[in-house]
Amino acid sequence: MRFPFLVASVLGGISGLVAFHCSAQTADYVGDGVFTQGIEGPAVDAQGNLYAVSLAQATADETRGGTIAIIDQQDNAQLFLTLPKGSTGNGIRFDRQGVMYVADYTGHNVLKVDPRTKAISVHAHSDKMNQPNDIAIAASGVIYASDPNWAASTGNLWMIATDGTVTLLEADMGTTNGVEVSADEKHLYVNESVQRRVWKYDIDARSGAVSNKRLLIQFPDHGLDGMRSDLAGNLYIARYGAGEVTVVSPHGTVIERITLKGQKPTNVAFGGADGKTVYVTLQERGAIETFRTERAGREWRLWQQ
């Protein structure tokens, strides 16, 4: 996401905080300035290619739509495609068939991209959406989309069926941002950037609808951005302004903090040959950092299946 302002207030204590350790060492995967401060995404396909939005050189012409870059190896970011005029990409995800989906926050869409032909179509659209920010895809193909209203510090949560039908799951939340499905496909996690809360829902296996909302964790400072789940069910949360990725257990305890070079991470994705490489997009650097973890990502397992 793109934070339009810095959050200065402090909201309460951390719910469920326990002792943590900092073990992972980060390194640059793509250096400074290769992307603009609009860098987001990121996502890895089944072949191991990394994708992110807003390639700096390709977005110099303001008459063009947003861009998506492909990074097939370290320090090799190339233009993958340019989105239609009026569309700007944010969160990216792949489904089990290898189809790319992109949250288009200026077009109020979720776009669908055929990675072979690069054909772009509108998978879902609603004029009632504020600005689709991040998306998560269940194994069933159901998509969940966060939809913040930054000016009002509110947000919505949407569900998009495999045929593109859009359903509002919850309105008038906080500034909804990161969204993720649990490793066992039973739960949905949604965070609120300004309020610094992470909510946990139960997912209905048949309809995809959510229920039984409860607070997983609340942080006392810094914003929350994109997040992903590993195979143990832990959440890797980009802590915007904190300069770290915080790992939180399914029970809401902080179990690890990975310190980054950049202070403003916007999102994370798992990849690598074993699914244990984590890529982090950094807003102020226009760069991508990476680190290794002991647990593979949920989406990586879906590709293997």
Secondary structure in CASP SS format (residue, H / E / C, confidence):
PFRMAT SS
TARGET T0000
AUTHOR 0000-0000-0000
METHOD secondary structure of the structure
MODEL  1
M C 1.00
R C 1.00
F C 1.00
P C 1.00
F C 1.00
L C 1.00
V C 1.00
A C 1.00
S C 1.00
V C 1.00
L C 1.00
G C 1.00
G C 1.00
I C 1.00
S C 1.00
G C 1.00
L C 1.00
V C 1.00
A C 1.00
F C 1.00
H E 1.00
C C 1.00
S C 1.00
A C 1.00
Q C 1.00
T C 1.00
A E 1.00
D E 1.00
Y E 1.00
V E 1.00
G C 1.00
D C 1.00
G C 1.00
V C 1.00
F E 1.00
T E 1.00
Q E 1.00
G E 1.00
I E 1.00
E E 1.00
G E 1.00
P E 1.00
A E 1.00
V E 1.00
D C 1.00
A C 1.00
Q C 1.00
G C 1.00
N C 1.00
L E 1.00
Y E 1.00
A E 1.00
V E 1.00
S E 1.00
L E 1.00
A C 1.00
Q H 1.00
A H 1.00
T H 1.00
A C 1.00
D C 1.00
E C 1.00
T C 1.00
R C 1.00
G C 1.00
G C 1.00
T E 1.00
I E 1.00
A E 1.00
I E 1.00
I E 1.00
D C 1.00
Q C 1.00
Q C 1.00
D C 1.00
N C 1.00
A E 1.00
Q E 1.00
L E 1.00
F E 1.00
L E 1.00
T E 1.00
L C 1.00
P C 1.00
K C 1.00
G C 1.00
S C 1.00
T C 1.00
G E 1.00
N E 1.00
G E 1.00
I E 1.00
R E 1.00
F E 1.00
D C 1.00
R C 1.00
Q C 1.00
G C 1.00
V C 1.00
M E 1.00
Y E 1.00
V E 1.00
A E 1.00
D E 1.00
Y C 1.00
T C 1.00
G C 1.00
H C 1.00
N E 1.00
V E 1.00
L E 1.00
K E 1.00
V E 1.00
D C 1.00
P C 1.00
R C 1.00
T C 1.00
K C 1.00
A C 1.00
I E 1.00
S E 1.00
V E 1.00
H E 1.00
A E 1.00
H E 1.00
S C 1.00
D C 1.00
K C 1.00
M C 1.00
N C 1.00
Q C 1.00
P C 1.00
N C 1.00
D C 1.00
I E 1.00
A E 1.00
I E 1.00
A C 1.00
A C 1.00
S C 1.00
G C 1.00
V C 1.00
I E 1.00
Y E 1.00
A E 1.00
S E 1.00
D E 1.00
P E 1.00
N E 1.00
W C 1.00
A C 1.00
A C 1.00
S C 1.00
T E 1.00
G E 1.00
N E 1.00
L E 1.00
W E 1.00
M E 1.00
I E 1.00
A C 1.00
T C 1.00
D C 1.00
G C 1.00
T C 1.00
V E 1.00
T E 1.00
L E 1.00
L E 1.00
E E 1.00
A E 1.00
D E 1.00
M E 1.00
G C 1.00
T C 1.00
T E 1.00
N E 1.00
G E 1.00
V E 1.00
E E 1.00
V E 1.00
S C 1.00
A C 1.00
D C 1.00
E C 1.00
K C 1.00
H E 1.00
L E 1.00
Y E 1.00
V E 1.00
N E 1.00
E E 1.00
S C 1.00
V C 1.00
Q C 1.00
R C 1.00
R E 1.00
V E 1.00
W E 1.00
K E 1.00
Y E 1.00
D E 1.00
I E 1.00
D C 1.00
A C 1.00
R C 1.00
S C 1.00
G C 1.00
A C 1.00
V E 1.00
S E 1.00
N E 1.00
K E 1.00
R E 1.00
L E 1.00
L E 1.00
I E 1.00
Q E 1.00
F C 1.00
P C 1.00
D C 1.00
H C 1.00
G E 1.00
L E 1.00
D E 1.00
G E 1.00
M E 1.00
R E 1.00
S E 1.00
D E 1.00
L C 1.00
A C 1.00
G C 1.00
N C 1.00
L E 1.00
Y E 1.00
I E 1.00
A E 1.00
R E 1.00
Y E 1.00
G C 1.00
A C 1.00
G C 1.00
E E 1.00
V E 1.00
T E 1.00
V E 1.00
V E 1.00
S C 1.00
P C 1.00
H C 1.00
G C 1.00
T C 1.00
V E 1.00
I E 1.00
E E 1.00
R E 1.00
I E 1.00
T E 1.00
L C 1.00
K C 1.00
G C 1.00
Q C 1.00
K C 1.00
P E 1.00
T E 1.00
N E 1.00
V E 1.00
A E 1.00
F E 1.00
G E 1.00
G C 1.00
A C 1.00
D C 1.00
G C 1.00
K C 1.00
T E 1.00
V E 1.00
Y E 1.00
V E 1.00
T E 1.00
L E 1.00
Q C 1.00
E C 1.00
R C 1.00
G C 1.00
A E 1.00
I E 1.00
E E 1.00
T E 1.00
F E 1.00
R E 1.00
T C 1.00
E C 1.00
R C 1.00
A C 1.00
G E 1.00
R H 1.00
E H 1.00
W H 1.00
R H 1.00
L H 1.00
W H 1.00
Q H 1.00
Q C 1.00
END
